[in-house]
Amino acid sequence: MLAGSAIGYAWWRQEHSFRRQPEIKSLAVLPLKSLDAGDNYLGLGIADAAIGRVSRTGRLVVRPMSAVRRYLDEEIDALAAAKQLGVDSVLEGSFQRADDRLRVSVNLLRTRDGASLWTDSFDLRMSDIFTIQDTVAQQIASRLRLQLDTSQQAQLTKRYTSNPIAYEFYLKGAYAYDQRTTANNAAQQLKTAISLFKRAIDADPTFALAHARLAYCYARMAVFQEPTQPAWVERAKEEINRAQELDPQLAETHLVRFQLLYSEFEGYQGEAAVREVQLANELNPSVGHTELTYLYQHLGLEDLAVRELARAFEIDPTSDALKSSTLTLYELQSKYDEYAANQSVRRVGRSEVWYFMGKGRLEEAQKAMDEWSAKQPTHVDLPPMKALLFAVKGDFRAAEAEIPIILSRHPLKDPLYHHAAYDIACVYALEGKSAEAVKWLRESAVAGFHLYPRYTRDAYLNRIRQAPEFIQFLAEMKAENDRYRHEFS
């Protein structure tokens, strides 16, 4: 009796002690390390499955694959990585593959004190990798005491395929996609990923997630790599439709639609693109914030952009892509002082020239321009910034001479064309040519720039503010902005 009471008391103390610990609100799942050479895609795949399943419950902030990928090749203690990532808990692991056997070990740690909340090992056939994924996701939820309803619980064990061959090709495709490190290799890596996703679909034609990822690769090829090849768009749409038929609950399908809707191929349909990203976010609360930041910035919904950017940083505070979003926010909202104070985003290039011009420090702007030109002489943003600097200095002949060069860099209305069109508008506005300026402001809006708040404060537009055509344009843009705000606020 006494022994039983002691055991009961010990259990109560352990349970009570756990409950008194600060609630765990965030998690990083590190790529599992291979104990042999190669097979990196497997370690990433097991981690990615856990990230996706737990994040879709919406009950925990989970660092995305983009935040943890670098730890695949970096030798670092799991707790040190957790502190770098700013999370309350971290899952580490290793694996070894021998023919059709897979041995996996995992350990879930609490960052605050390094306590192990769960450790386990699996020795199964490769075809049983889905069992490992199910167990890892369920144990994370259990050990971190996530309160899940029935639908959230179902996300932990949702399988997109039961075919191990299809899944292995899918993992290899996802790994190839993630190897896009430079502009030079992006197209080739996308094509490699496309080939592997297609092989995954050949092995399992009902693999909806593979269809969605294939669609995204096609869309990226169309928008960023080979925009003169419309076949990429048609292929993307075919895969989108197939993925949607197979699984209407995929967030990834809506993100592909966003990519196409806010491109030259679909006429930069901002409102429709926002709706697609919102649907993706409803299906998976961890995705879509970066895309919404981008869209709200370009639709002139500045406060909503700031809100989404903050949410995106909560999910991945280490993201370089979000630093680029911050730079865009500073420029579009004319936040010169905030830019100057944020050393983490300052870099040689457009932003430095923009900053010094905006502050009226033209000698420093020219010096920044010269440094940028020397380092990146073919950069697509260089001609419009040269034109703008010439115009700010009053050399309008030289400024206008840059315009044909600017347009030659944008034979199509690519994702950066609207920036170039806006800069051309500013050149003409500084010159006092209101009709030409408004013409290019309208052109930038057609191509994705709907910047009503910026139009009201941009000093480069001051000389045309009383022109009837600008007053009419501003009234139209205000009505449009009011409509956006009514729908999305």
C-alpha positions, 0 to 999 in steps of 0.5 A: 500500500505504501509502495503504491502510494509512493509510486502514485505520488512520484507520478503526480509530481512528474505530471505536475512538474510538466504542467508547470513548465512554460507551454511549448509554442514552437518547434523545429524539425531538423533534417535527419542525418544520414549515417552513410553517404547520400540519401539526403533526400530521405532525411529531408523527406521525413523532416518535411512530412513531420513539419507539414503534418504538425503545422497543418493542425494550426496548434503550433508554430513550426519552422518551415523547411526553408528555415531548417534545410541548412542544418542538413550539411551543417554540423551543429548541436540540436539545442544550439540550432533550436536557439538559433531558430528561436524555438521552444522544442526541437526534433533531431534524428538520424537514419541508415538505409541498407537495401530495403531496410531503413533504421531511424532514430529520433529525439524530441528535446525541450530547448529550455533545459535540454530535457528529452520529451520522447526518443524512439528508433525504428527498424523497418522496411523502406515501404514502411516509411509511412508508419515512421511518419505517422508515429513521429507526427503523433508523438510530437502532438502527444508529447507537446500536449497539443489539444487537437480536434478530430480534423486536426488529429486527422492531419497528423496521419494524412497520407498522400500516397501509399506507394513507396516507389511514388513517394521516393520519387516525390522526395527526390523531386522535392530535394531537386527543387530545393537545390535551386541556389542560383539563377543559373541553375534554377531552370535545370533544377526545376526540370530535374524536379519535373522529371522526378515528380512525373515519375512519382505520378507514373507510379501513383497517378492518384498522388495529388500532392505530386500533381500539385508540386509538378504544377508549381514547377511548371508555373515557376518555369512559365513566370520566371524561367521561360516566359516565352513558352506558353506551354508551361502555363497550360501544363500547370493548369492541367496539373492544378485541375488534376490535383484539385480533383484528387484532393480539394484540401491541398493548400499547395494547389491554391498557391500555384493558382496565386502564382499564375493569377498574379502574372502576365499570363493571367493579367495580374489579377490581384483580388483573385490572387489574394483569395487563393492565398487566403484559401491556402492559409485556411487549409494550412495556417503556416503557409501564405503569409509571405505571399499575402505580404507581397500581394498586399504591398502591391495592392496598396494595403500597407497595414495588412502587408505589415501584419502579414509580414509580422506573422511570416517572421513569427513562423520563420525569423531567419528567412532571407526572403522575408528580408527582401519583403522588408526591403520592398515594404520600406521602398513602397512606404517611403520608410527611409529612416527605418531602412537606414536603421535596419542593418540586416537588410542593407546591401549594395544595390537598388535599395542603397541608391533609393535611400540616398536619393530619397534623403537628397544625398545625391553624391552618396547616391551616385557613389552607391550607383557606381559601386553597384554598377561595378559589381552587377553591371547587367542587373535588371534594376540598374537602368531604371535607377540610373534614369531616376538619378539622372532625373533627380539631378535635372539631367532629363535628356540622359534620363529619357535616354535610359528608357529604351534600355529599360524596356529592352530588359523587359520584353514581356511584363515580367514580375519586375516590369511594374517597378520599371514602369513606375520608375519611368513614370517618376522620370516624366513626373520630375520633368513635369510631363504629366501626360507621359507620367500618368500613362506610365503610372497606368501601365505599372498598375495594369502590370501589378502596381496598385499603390494608392497610398504611395501616389499620395506621398511620393515626392517624385510625383509632386510636379504633376499633382495639379494636372487634371490627368493625375487628379483623375488617375488618383481618384480612380486608384482611391476607389480601387483601394477602397474596394480592396480594403472593404474586401480584405480588411 
